[in-house]
Amino acid sequence: IFFEVDGPYLAMILPASKEEGKKLKKRYAVFNFDKSLAELKGFEVKRRGELQLIKNFQSSVFGAFLEGATLEEVYDSVAKVADYWLDILFSRAQNMPDDELFDLISEKKSMSKKLEEYGDQKSVSISTAKRIAEFLGDQMTKDKGLSCKFVIARKPEGAPVTERAIPVVIFQAEPAVKKHYLRKWLKAPSLTDFDIRDILDWDYYKERFGSAIQKIITIPAALQGVSNPVPRVKHPDWLYKMVREKNDVFQQKKITELFGIKKKPVDAVEDIENICTNANQTKATTKVTKVTTTKVGTTKRHRETEDVPAHWKDNLGEPPLFTNGKAQFEAWLSFHKQKWKLQKKIRAARNTSKVSAIGERNPARSATTMDGFIKRGQQTILNSIWEVIQVVPLDTPGLYRLWVSINGNIQNVKVTVPRTFYVNCRTTKEKEYSELWRRTSKFLPRSVPVNNLYQYTVPEDIFQQHAGEISTELAGPDIEGVYETGVPPLFRLLVQLGCVCSVTQEHARFRSLTNDTSDTFELENLQFKSEAEVNYMKNIQYLYMYEIHNSGRNIIGVFSSVEHKTVVFVTDTAKTNSVGNLGNHYKSIYDASTDDLSEGFKPPSDMKFEVGTPHDHDIPQSTSSLVPSHLPNCRHYV
């Protein structure tokens, strides 16, 4: 077997993926110690047809990773390379000749088949080939292997990229021909400015080039704890969440972070006569409480304490050497028997200290205590799916009570919903996020350009108290626009949670670690769940009460969907039962109406009716005694 050994190398640069949870394979750049490029694999610089802008950027950026003595200096070095090419895009290449601009941003793709063989397929190369045929004639596309060189225009606005591909050859045609076809393809009959800089979709190229910067510079920098070295390229939303979780003070620590190697102090060699004297001196001890179990669930704690050393060597010293002689072996065995007994006492002392620190450890006992009952209920709420039945606004602005079904039981929880709105600033803030706002990336309505978009999250009560001050502050010249300030919290809660939701895993873990038993949750700590995970309201049972009063006649009906039974109370001046056969009447209505109801909300097909004619003052007592008699037969009622 022959092994090929590579390296050692000076540096290896690995890119990151733009998508959360995914990693890139077989993409790396490796440098030798003389700063020469040893190997480059997987990047766009080696692909045909890629934007020359991206190729030029990658050709110069990898070498910049070798500059600087610290991580921050390295990213400052590569950021200068990215900013150079970004300046060309943001300035619309004002100081660059047109031929150089075409070389930078044009793409080149080859048709592997004839144009007619593609049929109804859509792509930028197919659109370019069709327009070349329209411009130069069908003979250009009759054979396969046509080379299509094109740029992306910003018009027609709202059209997909495949419909906005313009062949570069049109810009080399006669002025009259160029104007005719550009007006036709751009769907702009009144177009008068045919400068390539006004035709190009600069936002498309910024996003395309920004994607390459994110993979190589900004996302790896954020994951290494470095602030965004290229602020004009925004981080994806998932990256903010990942960085926040990485810097969370409540995250579980690694065991290597809790313990470290401690150097053993080198003591001077003592005289043999002093060893016995020092061994009898007082050692650091731990008080141990002996626990004697008498019956199941009861314990007696004896206040008998004994001194236990921190380590067995404190009492016994170094173990003797093991040799083949019988006497030496008995001495070795006797020493280790004492060591094992002492180690058992030390472990018992440690367990006792843990019990005193965290409380009773007996699960059989804690299962029957009120504290254990509350914790089990809280864990059920944190780890189960909620089926939302009703949302009720409370007196406090932004606070809502949710009636939810959790594992067959109806419970109520409170949810705090803040006021969320978006501010599009013309300048960049110094920080990426703060307590009330964070930078985000979204599409604004009516195709408004996104400059520096920030998401504000303000408690609803504070927003209402200071609405005037907030409006005044957001009306400054630096603000392009403010969006979604009028979206009420109730609407946002319904849109974000839907009818099925649950607590996020991170928040559930945090509450479990902190023993937080509060019944109030923040909206950001809840997440939408698909109805595919739970059959919404399938197990809900109904106890329906109907009441009507008309001309001295009172009718009250209590319908139980569990027992298939209905009790009707009728009172009128005649004191007689004149309601007729309710069973037949119910059957005819059921057959005519249940087709419009979903399966989970259909009443039972058969129903027994009992009709009573009590006095008026007996009706409240009769209904109040009837409802509790049905409750034990239902898991829960609505």
C-alpha positions in Angstrom: 0.0 0.0 0.0 1.4 3.4 -1.0 0.4 6.5 0.9 0.7 10.0 -0.5 1.5 12.5 2.2 0.5 16.1 1.6 1.8 19.0 3.6 2.6 20.5 5.9 1.0 23.7 4.8 1.0 27.3 5.9 -2.8 27.8 5.8 -6.0 26.3 4.6 -9.1 28.5 3.9 -12.5 26.8 4.1 -15.8 28.6 3.0 -19.1 28.5 4.8 -22.6 27.6 3.5 -25.3 30.3 3.2 -27.9 27.9 4.4 -28.4 27.0 8.1 -27.2 23.5 9.1 -25.5 22.7 5.8 -21.8 22.4 5.0 -19.8 22.7 1.8 -17.8 19.7 0.5 -14.6 19.7 -1.4 -14.0 23.5 -1.4 -10.7 24.7 0.0 -7.6 26.8 -0.8 -4.2 25.6 0.5 -1.0 27.6 0.7 2.6 26.5 1.1 5.0 28.1 3.5 6.4 30.3 0.7 2.9 31.7 0.4 2.4 30.1 -3.0 -1.0 28.5 -3.7 -0.7 24.7 -3.4 -4.2 23.7 -4.3 -7.5 25.4 -5.1 -10.6 23.3 -5.4 -14.4 23.8 -5.8 -14.5 27.6 -6.1 -16.1 29.7 -8.9 -12.7 30.9 -10.0 -12.2 27.6 -11.7 -15.6 27.4 -13.4 -16.3 28.4 -17.0 -19.2 30.9 -17.5 -19.0 32.4 -14.0 -19.0 36.1 -13.5 -15.5 37.5 -14.1 -16.2 39.8 -11.2 -16.4 36.9 -8.8 -13.3 35.2 -10.4 -11.2 38.3 -10.0 -12.4 38.7 -6.4 -11.5 35.1 -5.5 -8.1 35.3 -7.3 -7.0 38.1 -4.9 -8.9 37.4 -1.7 -7.3 34.1 -0.7 -3.8 35.6 -0.6 -5.1 38.3 1.7 -5.8 35.7 4.3 -2.1 35.3 4.8 -1.8 39.0 6.0 -2.1 40.1 9.6 -1.0 38.7 13.0 -4.4 38.4 14.6 -7.8 37.1 13.5 -9.2 40.6 13.3 -6.2 41.8 11.2 -6.7 38.9 8.8 -10.4 39.8 8.2 -9.5 43.5 7.9 -7.1 42.5 5.1 -9.6 40.4 3.2 -12.3 43.0 3.7 -10.2 45.6 1.8 -10.3 43.2 -1.2 -14.1 42.8 -1.0 -14.6 46.5 -0.6 -12.6 47.3 -3.7 -14.9 45.2 -5.9 -18.0 46.3 -4.0 -17.2 49.9 -4.7 -17.4 49.1 -8.5 -21.0 47.8 -8.0 -22.2 50.5 -5.7 -20.7 53.3 -7.9 -22.2 51.6 -11.0 -18.7 51.5 -12.6 -18.8 55.2 -13.4 -15.0 55.3 -13.9 -14.7 52.1 -16.0 -14.9 51.8 -19.7 -17.9 49.9 -21.1 -15.9 47.0 -22.5 -14.2 46.3 -19.1 -17.7 46.5 -17.5 -19.0 43.9 -19.9 -16.1 41.6 -19.2 -16.7 41.9 -15.4 -20.5 41.2 -15.3 -21.4 39.3 -18.4 -22.0 35.5 -18.2 -21.3 33.0 -20.9 -23.1 29.7 -21.3 -23.1 27.1 -24.1 -26.2 25.3 -25.4 -25.6 21.6 -25.4 -28.6 20.9 -27.7 -30.4 22.7 -30.4 -32.8 25.4 -29.3 -35.9 23.6 -30.6 -35.0 20.5 -28.5 -35.5 22.4 -25.2 -39.2 22.9 -25.9 -41.0 24.9 -23.2 -38.0 24.9 -20.8 -37.0 28.3 -19.3 -33.5 29.5 -18.5 -31.3 32.5 -19.0 -29.4 30.8 -21.8 -32.6 29.7 -23.6 -33.9 33.3 -23.4 -30.6 34.7 -24.7 -30.6 32.2 -27.6 -34.1 33.1 -28.6 -33.3 36.8 -28.6 -30.1 36.1 -30.6 -32.2 34.3 -33.2 -34.7 37.1 -33.3 -31.9 39.6 -33.8 -29.5 37.8 -36.1 -31.8 35.1 -37.7 -32.9 31.5 -37.0 -29.8 30.1 -38.7 -27.8 31.1 -35.5 -29.6 28.5 -33.4 -30.1 25.6 -35.8 -27.0 23.8 -34.5 -26.1 22.9 -31.0 -23.1 24.5 -29.2 -24.3 28.1 -29.4 -22.4 30.3 -27.0 -24.7 32.7 -25.2 -23.1 35.8 -23.6 -25.6 37.9 -21.7 -26.3 40.4 -18.9 -29.2 40.8 -16.5 -31.4 43.9 -16.9 -33.7 45.4 -14.3 -36.6 45.7 -16.6 -39.3 44.4 -17.0 -39.7 45.1 -13.3 -41.1 42.1 -11.4 -40.3 39.6 -14.2 -38.1 36.6 -13.3 -34.4 36.6 -14.1 -34.9 34.2 -17.1 -37.0 36.9 -18.8 -34.5 39.7 -18.1 -31.4 38.2 -19.9 -30.1 40.5 -22.6 -27.5 39.3 -25.2 -24.3 41.3 -25.1 -24.1 41.3 -28.9 -27.1 43.8 -29.1 -24.9 46.5 -27.6 -22.6 46.2 -30.6 -25.3 46.7 -33.2 -26.3 49.8 -35.0 -27.9 52.5 -32.8 -31.3 52.2 -34.4 -31.4 48.4 -34.2 -30.1 48.4 -30.6 -32.8 50.9 -29.5 -35.6 48.9 -31.2 -34.8 45.6 -29.6 -33.9 47.0 -26.2 -37.3 48.8 -26.0 -39.0 45.6 -27.1 -37.1 43.2 -24.7 -37.3 45.7 -21.7 -41.0 46.4 -22.5 -40.2 50.1 -22.2 -41.5 51.8 -25.4 -40.6 55.3 -24.1 -37.0 54.4 -23.2 -34.5 57.1 -24.2 -31.4 56.4 -22.1 -29.6 53.3 -23.5 -26.5 53.5 -21.3 -25.6 50.1 -20.0 -25.4 51.4 -16.4 -29.1 52.4 -16.5 -30.2 49.1 -18.0 -28.3 46.7 -15.7 -30.0 45.2 -12.6 -27.4 46.3 -10.1 -29.3 44.8 -7.1 -29.0 41.4 -8.8 -25.2 41.7 -9.2 -24.8 43.0 -5.6 -26.7 40.0 -4.3 -24.7 37.6 -6.5 -21.4 39.1 -5.5 -22.5 39.4 -1.8 -23.2 35.7 -1.8 -19.6 34.9 -2.6 -18.5 37.4 0.1 -20.8 35.7 2.7 -19.4 32.3 2.0 -15.7 33.3 2.2 -15.6 36.3 4.6 -18.6 37.4 6.6 -20.2 34.1 7.8 -16.8 32.5 8.8 -16.0 35.8 10.6 -19.2 35.7 12.6 -18.8 32.1 13.6 -15.3 32.9 14.8 -16.5 35.8 17.0 -15.4 38.7 14.7 -17.8 41.5 13.9 -18.9 41.8 10.2 -15.8 43.0 8.3 -17.9 44.0 5.3 -20.9 45.8 6.7 -22.5 46.4 3.2 -23.1 42.7 3.0 -25.7 41.8 5.6 -25.7 38.5 7.6 -28.5 36.0 6.9 -31.2 36.0 9.7 -30.3 32.5 10.9 -26.7 33.6 11.6 -27.8 36.1 14.2 -29.7 33.3 16.0 -26.7 31.0 15.9 -24.3 33.6 17.2 -26.7 34.5 20.0 -27.0 30.9 21.0 -23.2 30.5 20.8 -22.7 33.4 23.2 -25.6 32.4 25.5 -24.5 32.4 29.1 -27.0 29.7 30.0 -25.7 27.1 27.4 -24.3 23.9 28.7 -20.6 23.9 29.2 -18.2 21.2 28.1 -16.6 19.1 30.7 -13.2 20.3 29.6 -14.3 23.8 30.5 -15.2 22.8 34.1 -12.0 21.0 34.9 -8.4 21.7 34.1 -5.0 20.2 34.8 -3.5 21.5 38.0 0.3 21.4 38.4 1.3 19.4 41.4 3.5 21.5 43.7 7.0 20.2 44.1 7.7 20.0 47.9 11.1 19.8 49.4 12.2 16.3 50.5 11.3 15.9 54.2 13.3 14.0 56.7 12.0 10.6 57.4 11.6 11.4 61.1 9.1 14.2 60.3 6.9 12.2 58.0 5.0 10.5 60.9 4.6 13.8 62.7 3.2 15.6 59.6 0.8 12.7 58.9 -0.9 13.2 62.3 -1.6 16.9 61.7 -5.1 18.1 61.0 -6.3 17.7 57.4 -9.0 19.4 55.5 -12.1 17.4 56.4 -15.8 17.2 55.4 -18.6 16.6 57.8 -20.6 13.5 57.0 -24.2 12.9 58.2 -25.2 9.3 58.4 -28.7 8.5 57.1 -30.5 5.4 58.4 -33.7 4.3 56.6 -36.3 2.8 58.9 -39.5 2.5 56.7 -40.4 3.3 53.1 -40.6 7.0 52.7 -39.2 7.9 56.2 -35.6 8.5 57.2 -33.8 9.4 60.4 -30.8 11.6 60.2 -28.3 11.0 63.0 -26.1 14.0 63.8 -23.1 11.7 64.0 -20.2 13.3 62.1 -16.8 12.0 61.4 -13.8 13.6 59.7 -13.3 12.6 56.1 -10.1 13.7 54.2 -10.4 15.3 50.8 -8.1 12.6 49.3 -7.1 9.2 50.5 -3.4 10.1 50.2 -3.9 12.7 53.0 -4.3 9.8 55.5 -2.5 6.9 53.9 0.3 8.5 51.9 1.8 6.8 48.9 1.0 3.1 48.3 3.7 0.5 48.8 5.3 -1.2 45.7 3.9 -4.5 44.6 6.4 -7.4 44.7 6.3 -11.2 44.4 7.0 -11.8 48.1 4.2 -13.0 50.4 4.8 -10.5 53.1 5.1 -7.6 50.7 1.9 -8.7 49.0 0.0 -8.8 52.3 1.2 -5.3 53.1 0.2 -4.1 49.7 -3.3 -5.7 50.0 -3.8 -4.3 53.5 -2.9 -0.8 52.4 -5.4 -1.0 49.5 -8.2 -2.3 51.7 -7.8 0.7 53.9 -7.7 2.9 50.7 -10.9 1.4 49.4 -12.8 1.9 52.6 -11.6 5.5 52.8 -12.6 6.1 49.1 -16.1 4.8 49.9 -16.4 7.4 52.8 -15.2 10.2 50.5 -17.8 9.3 47.9 -20.5 9.2 50.5 -19.4 12.7 51.7 -19.6 14.1 48.2 -23.1 12.6 47.6 -24.3 14.1 50.9 -23.0 17.5 50.0 -24.8 17.2 46.6 -28.1 16.3 48.4 -27.8 19.3 50.7 -27.1 21.6 47.7 -30.0 20.5 45.4 -32.5 19.1 47.9 -34.2 15.7 48.3 -33.1 13.2 45.7 -35.6 10.4 46.5 -37.8 10.2 43.3 -40.5 8.2 45.1 -40.9 10.9 47.6 -40.7 13.9 45.2 -43.3 12.3 43.0 -45.9 12.7 45.7 -45.0 16.2 46.9 -46.6 19.4 45.7 -43.3 20.6 44.3 -43.0 17.5 42.1 -46.6 17.8 40.9 -46.0 21.4 39.8 -42.7 20.4 38.1 -44.4 17.6 36.2 -47.2 19.9 35.0 -44.7 22.5 33.9 -42.7 19.9 32.0 -45.9 18.8 30.2 -46.5 22.4 29.1 -42.9 22.8 27.9 -42.6 19.6 26.0 -46.0 19.1 24.5 -47.9 20.5 21.5 -50.6 23.1 22.3 -53.9 23.1 20.4 -55.1 26.7 20.7 -58.8 27.0 21.5 -59.3 30.7 22.4 -57.2 33.8 22.7 -58.4 36.4 25.2 -56.9 39.9 25.6 -56.1 40.9 29.2 -56.0 44.3 30.8 -52.3 44.7 30.3 -51.5 45.8 26.7 -49.8 43.1 24.8 -50.7 40.3 27.3 -53.1 37.5 26.2 -54.5 34.5 27.8 -54.5 31.3 25.7 -56.8 28.5 26.4 -55.1 25.4 25.0 -55.6 21.7 24.9 -52.4 19.8 26.0 -52.5 16.0 26.0 -56.2 16.0 26.5 -56.4 18.6 29.2 -57.5 22.2 28.8 -55.1 24.7 30.4 -54.6 28.4 30.2 -51.3 30.2 29.7 -50.3 33.8 29.2 -48.4 35.1 26.2 -46.7 38.5 26.0 -46.7 39.9 22.4 -44.5 43.0 21.7 -45.0 45.6 19.1 -42.8 44.7 16.1 -42.0 47.1 13.3 -39.3 47.7 10.7 -37.3 50.9 10.1 -35.4 51.4 6.8 -32.4 53.7 7.5 -30.3 55.5 5.0 -27.1 55.1 7.1 -25.7 52.1 9.0 -25.9 52.0 12.8 -22.7 51.4 14.7 -23.8 48.0 16.1 -25.6 45.1 14.4 -28.2 44.7 17.3 -29.2 46.0 20.7 -31.9 45.3 23.3 -34.7 46.8 21.2 -33.6 46.3 17.6 -31.5 44.2 15.4 -30.5 44.3 11.8 -32.5 42.1 9.4 -33.0 41.3 5.7 -36.5 41.4 4.2 -38.3 42.5 1.1 -40.1 45.8 1.5 -43.5 46.5 -0.1 -43.9 48.2 -3.5 -40.3 47.1 -4.4 -38.8 49.8 -2.1 -35.0 49.5 -2.1 -33.6 48.1 1.2 -30.8 50.4 2.6 -30.3 49.4 6.2 -33.3 47.6 7.6 -33.7 47.2 11.3 -36.4 45.2 13.2 -37.6 46.9 16.4 -39.3 44.9 19.2 -40.8 47.1 21.8 -43.1 46.0 24.7 -46.7 46.9 23.8 -47.3 48.9 27.0 -44.2 51.0 26.4 -45.1 51.5 22.8 -48.5 52.9 23.7 -47.2 55.1 26.4 -44.5 56.6 24.2 -46.2 56.4 20.8 -45.8 60.1 20.1 -42.1 60.2 21.0 -41.4 57.1 18.9 -43.2 58.6 15.9 -41.2 61.9 16.3 -37.9 60.0 16.5 -38.7 57.9 13.4 -39.6 60.9 11.4 -36.0 62.1 11.0 -34.2 62.7 7.7 -32.1 59.6 8.1 -35.2 57.4 8.0 -36.5 56.3 4.6 -39.6 54.6 5.9 -41.3 52.8 8.9 -43.3 49.6 8.3 -45.9 47.5 10.2 -46.3 49.9 13.1 -50.1 49.5 12.7 -50.1 45.7 12.9 -51.9 44.9 16.2 -50.2 42.3 18.5 -53.3 40.0 18.4 -53.0 39.7 14.6 -49.3 39.0 14.9 -49.9 36.3 17.5 -52.5 34.6 15.3 -50.4 34.7 12.2 -47.2 33.5 13.9 -48.7 30.7 16.0 -51.8 29.5 14.1 -53.9 27.0 15.9 -51.1 24.5 16.8 -47.9 25.6 18.5 -45.3 24.6 21.1 -42.5 26.0 23.2 -39.1 26.1 21.5 -36.5 23.6 22.6 -34.1 26.3 23.7 -36.6 28.0 26.0 -37.9 24.7 27.4 -34.3 23.7 28.2 -33.7 27.1 29.8 -36.8 26.9 32.0 -35.9 23.3 33.1 -32.4 24.4 34.2 -33.7 27.5 36.0 -36.8 25.8 37.6 -38.9 28.6 36.1 -42.6 27.6 36.7 -44.1 30.9 35.5 -47.2 30.5 33.3 -46.3 33.6 31.1 -44.4 33.1 27.8 -42.9 35.5 25.3 -44.1 35.2 21.7 -40.6 34.6 20.5 -40.3 31.5 22.7 -43.2 29.8 20.9 -43.1 28.2 17.5 -45.7 27.3 14.9 -46.5 23.6 14.4 -48.1 22.0 11.4 -51.4 20.2 11.7 -49.7 17.2 10.2 -48.1 16.6 13.7 -51.4 16.6 15.6 -55.0 16.2 14.6 -56.4 19.5 15.7 -59.3 19.3 18.2 -59.9 15.6 17.5 -60.3 14.6 21.2 -62.4 17.6 22.3 -65.7 16.7 23.9 -68.5 19.2 24.1 -71.1 20.0 26.8 -73.3 22.5 25.0 -76.0 24.6 26.8 -78.8 26.4 24.9 -81.2 28.9 26.4 -84.1 30.9 24.9 -86.8 33.1 26.4 -89.9 34.2 24.4 -93.3 35.4 25.6 -93.1 33.9 29.1 -91.8 30.6 27.8 -88.3 29.5 28.9 -86.3 26.6 27.3 -82.9 25.4 28.5 -81.1 22.5 26.9 -77.9 20.8 28.1 -76.3 18.5 25.4 -73.6 16.0 26.3 -71.5 14.6 23.4 -70.1 11.9 25.7 -73.2 10.3 27.0 -75.3 11.1 23.9 -77.9 12.6 26.2 -79.8 15.9 26.3 -81.8 17.2 29.2 -84.4 19.9 28.3 -86.1 22.1 30.8 -89.3 23.9 29.7 -91.3 26.4 31.7 -94.4 28.2 30.6 -97.7 29.3 31.9 -99.4 26.0 31.0 -97.0 24.0 33.1 -97.2 21.2 30.4 -94.7 19.4 28.2 -95.6 20.6 24.7 -92.2 20.2 22.8 -93.2 17.1 20.9 -90.8 14.2 20.0 -87.4 15.8 20.2 -85.6 12.6 19.1 -87.2 12.5 15.7 -86.8 16.2 15.2 -83.1 16.0 16.1 -82.6 13.1 13.6 -84.1 15.0 10.7 -81.9 18.1 11.5 -78.8 16.0 11.8 -79.3 14.3 8.5 -79.7 17.6 6.7 -76.9 19.6 8.4 -73.9 17.5 9.3 -72.5 17.3 5.7 -71.2 20.9 6.2 -69.3 20.1 9.4 -65.8 18.7 9.7 -65.3 15.2 11.3 -64.0 16.6 14.6 -67.0 18.9 15.2 -69.9 16.5 14.2 -72.4 15.9 17.1 -73.4 12.3 17.8 -75.9 10.8 15.4 -78.1 9.4 18.2 -79.2 11.4 21.1 -81.5 10.6 24.1 -83.8 13.4 25.3 -85.2 14.0 28.7 -87.8 16.8 29.1 -88.7 18.3 32.4 -91.1 21.1 33.5 -89.7 22.5 36.8 -90.7 25.7 38.3 -88.8 28.8 37.3 -86.9 29.0 40.6 -85.9 25.3 40.3 -84.1 25.7 36.9 -80.8 27.1 38.2 -80.6 24.3 40.8 -81.4 21.6 38.2 -78.8 22.8 35.7 -76.1 23.3 38.3 -76.5 19.7 39.5 -76.7 18.3 35.9 -73.4 19.7 34.7 -71.1 18.2 37.3 -72.7 14.8 36.9 -71.5 14.7 33.3 -67.9 16.0 33.9 -66.3 12.8 35.3 -67.1 11.0 32.0 -65.1 13.5 29.9 -61.4 14.0 29.5 -62.1 17.7 29.0 -64.9 20.0 28.0 -65.4 23.0 25.8 
